[in-house]
Amino acid sequence: MSNATSDRVLWLIEKHGARGLERKTGIKEDRWNNIKRGKARCSLDELDALGRVFPELRWWLMTGETMPEQGQISPEVEGIRETLKKTGTDTE
């Protein structure tokens, strides 16, 4: 995964889809598609909306870093947690 904030936004658009993000954020599907296609740049409004919808990813979204002790994870950590829960090896 890239270190650029725009790449992390694109990752979220790919994962959740423009229509899904419209439902979750209230920001129009066309706007998310324009960002995805490079016709528009992600603004602070979109970043703020993504941070509200995915509060556990907020720090990762802005910096590319995680702070698990503060509940700030990345999609990779989230995926590992889900896998551990499914296999019954979750230590929480």
Secondary structure as UniProt FT lines:
FT   HELIX           5..16
FT   HELIX           18..25
FT   HELIX           29..36
FT   TURN            37..38
FT   HELIX           44..53
FT   HELIX           55..57
FT   HELIX           58..63
FT   HELIX           68..70
FT   HELIX           75..87
//
